[in-house]
Amino acid sequence: MLGKNKKQEEINIFNNVPSIMDLLVPDTLQEKSDYLVLGYNKYSRTFVITVYPEQTWVSWLDDLFNIGNINISVKIEPSSNGTVINQLTKKLVQSQSEYTTYSKQGNILHLPEIEKQIGDLEDLRMLIQTNQDKLFFASIFITLNAENLQELNEKTKILESELNKKTAMIRVLTFRQLEGLKTMLPIRRNTYF
């Protein structure tokens, strides 16, 4: 009767439940200059949008999902009104100075563009000063996934073409792919900035 003398060990049923990080971490991880190898037949490349269109609308990135196996992450942070007003004022003074310089030189090629920029800056500064508008910092990260490097390169060309149609530009996170992957994870941390 050895079994009666020894206490039976209690088995905790929650010991083998995977954590959220266990579910998110890939099988293998190999960082190359502009892509990641995440296991057998799993390649990934992360981009950040660097130039945004002048106007955006709800679902302006929906066409990108036709590429297939793509993830888009949008990080939005509010800005300080005082800081924004100071920066807009500096940019406004700089634009007015450029306008004056071009006018005195007789160079009328850039004057309409600078006039529009001055008007936009004045309008935006007035809206923020009167609390009618607020400025936010937005970062959009895009990750393409593919089964081989050739497919990843083809999807990259399609992505660049689609965003060029929308007058947006992307940049590959060269030598920062791992940071881009961490930024894409749903853990409320922006590791890129």
N, C-alpha and C positions, 0 to 999 in steps of 0.2 A: 504494500500500500504506500509506495513512495509518492504517488501523485497527490495524496491527501495532505501530506506534510508540506509540500512545496506550494507556495501561492501561485496560482495561475497568473501569468502576465496578461495584463489587459492590453488588448490591441486597439490602438487609436486609429479609427477609420479615416481620420483627416491627415495622417502623415504622408500619404501618397497623392494628395490632391495637388496638382501643379499650381504654382503661383502665376500671376499675370505676366511676370517677366519670363517665366518658363515658356509661356505661350507665344510671346513676342520675339524671343531670341531665335535666330535662324540656326540650322544644324551646324553649318560652318560659315565662317566669315573671312573673306580675303579681299582686302582693299587694293584696288588698282588706282591709276592716276585719275580716271574719269568714270569708273564704274565699280560695282561690288559683285563678287561671286558669293552667293548665299547658299551654296550647296549644289548638288547635282542638277544641271540644267536650270539653274535659277540665277539670272543676271539682273542687275538693277542699276539704274543711273538716276541721280537726283539733280534737279535744276532749281534755280530761283528766278522769278520774273524780275528783271531789272528796269525795264521801261514799260510803263502802263499806257493804255490808250487814254486819250483826253477824256472820253466819256465811257463809262461802263454801265451795265444794266444787270438785273437779276438773270442768272443763268448764262452769262456771257462766256463761260468756260465749258458749257455743256457739250459742245462739239468735240472737245478733246476726248471724251469718253468713247467715241467711235474708234479711237486708235486701239483700244483694248488693253486690259491689264495695266491700268494707270491709277495712281493715287494723287489726290490734290489736297494740300493742307494750307489753310489760310490762318495766319496769326494776326490778330488785331489788338493794338494797344492804344489807349487814349493818350493825347498829348496835353501838355500844360498850355493854357491860353496865353499866359504871359510870354513864355518862350516862343510860341508860334508868332505872336504879334511882333516881337522883336526881330525875329528872323525874316518875316514878311516885310517889315519896314526897311531892313538892310537891303533885301533883294529889290525892293521898290526904288530905293535911292540909287542902287547900282544900275538898274534898268533906265531910270531917268537920266543918269549921267551918260550912259551909252547913247541914248536918243539924242542928247544935246551934242555929243561928240560927232555922231554921224551927220547930224543936221549942219553943223559948222563946216564939215568936210565936203558937204554936197553929196554924200553917199546915201541915196534914197532907196537903195535896194532892200535894206533891212528895216527901214522905218515902219512900215505897216505891221510887221511881226512884233517889233518892240512896242508899238502903240497898243496892240492887243494884249501883250504881256503886262504892260503897266495897268491897263484897265482891269484885267483879271486879278492882279495883285491888290489893287485898291478895293475892288468889290469884296474879295475874300477877307481882307483885313477888316473892313467895315462890318461884315457879317459876324466875324469872330469877336470883335470888340463889343458888339451889341448883343452878344449871346444868342444870335439867331442861327449860328452854325458852330460846329465843333470839328476839329481836325483829328484824324486818327492815323496812326502808322500801321500800314498793312504790309505783310510779307506773304507772298504766295510761293509755296514750294510744290514742285511736281516731280513725282517719281515714276519712271517707266520700268516695267518688268518684262523680261523675255526669257525664252528657253535657250537662246544662244546669242553670241556676240553679234552675229550678222543681223539677226532679227532686231536686236537692241539698237543697232546703228540705223536700220531702216525706220524704226519707230521714231528715233531722234530726228531724222530728216522730216518726217511727216509732222511731228510736233512743232518744229521750227517753222515749217511752211504754214501751218494752221494759225500760229500766233502772229506771224508776219502779216497775214490777212487782216488781223485785228489791230495792227500797228502796235503790237507788244513784242518785247524781246526777252529772251531767256539767256541765262548763263549757266554752264555746267559748273558744278562745285568741284573744280579740279583740286585734287589732293585733299578734299574735305567731304568726300562721299560718306564717310562714317558719321560725321557731324550732321549731314543732311538726313541720313537714315534715322538718327536719334530725334531730329526735329520732327520728322514725319510720324513718329510714334505717338499714340494718344495718351501721353503722360503729363500733359500740361506744362512742359518745359520747352523753351526755345533755346536750343544749344548753339544755333548758328550765330546769333548776335551777342 
